[in-house]
Amino acid sequence: MTKRILIVEDNEKNRRMIRDVLKYHGYEVLEAENGEVGIKTAKEYKPDLILMDMQMPVIDGFAATSILKNDPETKGIKIIAVTSFAMLGDEERILAEGADDYISKPLNMRELPEKVKRFLG
């Protein structure tokens, strides 16, 4: 069965790059341009994994992660936070919101599929 990944990212170029790499590795990919759409998409399609940008308009990744992890319907979905902030305390805040892991930008497109594979088995 093909694993389904939701990319929640407001930058279209980043979304396209991530999508292309994940599709190349055989994953089904869903996309959302902000946290609000990401939450709706996650509830509707129940992806196996979400790559969640932290800085977005409408609902940011911190709030979206918290909402998804506190909802019985979606709390089991693995979330990897994607952030350009790797400052002291950010990792703790990201994990405190419920993210299962995080990766920092700029994304390493060789490492990304490896990390995704570790999460999805």
C-alpha positions in Angstrom: 0.0 0.0 0.0 1.3 3.4 -1.0 2.0 5.7 1.9 0.4 9.1 1.8 2.2 12.3 2.8 0.7 15.7 3.3 3.0 18.7 2.7 1.8 21.8 4.5 4.0 24.7 3.1 3.1 28.2 1.9 6.0 28.5 -0.5 4.9 26.9 -3.8 8.5 26.4 -5.0 9.4 24.5 -1.8 6.1 22.4 -2.0 6.9 21.5 -5.6 10.5 20.5 -4.8 9.4 18.3 -1.8 6.5 16.8 -3.8 8.7 15.8 -6.7 11.3 14.1 -4.4 8.6 12.2 -2.5 6.7 11.1 -5.7 10.0 9.9 -7.1 10.4 7.7 -4.0 6.9 6.3 -4.6 4.8 8.2 -2.1 1.3 9.6 -2.7 1.5 13.4 -2.0 -1.2 15.8 -0.9 -0.5 19.5 -0.6 -1.8 22.4 1.5 -0.7 26.1 1.3 -1.4 27.0 5.0 -2.2 25.4 8.3 -6.0 25.8 8.0 -6.1 23.9 4.7 -3.6 21.4 6.2 -5.9 20.6 9.1 -8.9 20.1 6.8 -6.8 18.0 4.4 -5.4 15.9 7.3 -8.9 15.2 8.7 -10.3 14.3 5.2 -7.5 12.1 3.9 -5.7 10.8 7.1 -2.2 10.9 5.7 0.5 8.6 7.1 2.8 11.6 7.6 2.7 15.4 7.5 5.6 17.7 6.7 4.5 20.9 8.4 6.2 24.2 7.7 6.2 26.3 11.0 6.0 29.8 9.5 2.8 30.2 7.4 -0.1 32.6 7.0 -3.7 32.0 8.4 -2.7 29.2 10.9 1.0 28.7 11.5 2.6 25.3 11.9 2.8 25.5 15.6 -0.9 26.0 16.0 -1.8 23.5 13.3 0.4 20.8 14.8 -1.2 21.4 18.2 -4.7 21.2 16.8 -4.0 18.0 15.0 -2.3 16.3 17.9 -5.1 17.3 20.3 -7.8 15.9 18.0 -8.6 12.2 18.6 -9.2 11.8 14.8 -5.7 13.0 13.8 -3.5 12.6 16.8 -1.9 9.4 15.5 -0.6 11.0 12.3 3.2 11.5 12.5 4.2 15.2 12.0 7.7 16.3 11.0 8.1 20.1 11.5 10.0 21.9 8.8 11.6 25.1 10.0 14.1 27.7 9.0 14.5 28.6 12.7 17.0 26.4 14.4 17.6 28.7 17.3 18.0 27.7 21.0 14.7 26.6 22.3 13.0 26.1 19.0 13.4 22.4 19.0 11.9 22.1 22.5 8.9 24.4 21.4 8.3 22.4 18.2 8.4 19.1 20.1 6.2 20.5 22.9 3.5 21.4 20.3 3.4 17.7 19.5 5.7 17.3 16.4 7.3 13.9 16.2 10.6 15.4 14.8 11.8 18.3 12.9 14.1 19.2 10.0 15.6 22.6 9.2 15.6 24.6 6.0 17.2 24.6 3.6 16.0 21.0 3.1 18.6 18.5 2.1 16.8 16.6 -0.6 19.0 13.5 -0.1 18.3 13.3 3.6 14.5 14.0 3.4 13.5 10.6 1.9 15.7 8.8 4.4 14.0 10.6 7.3 10.5 10.0 5.8 11.4 6.3 5.3 12.4 6.0 9.0 9.1 7.3 10.1 7.0 5.3 7.7 9.0 2.0 7.9 
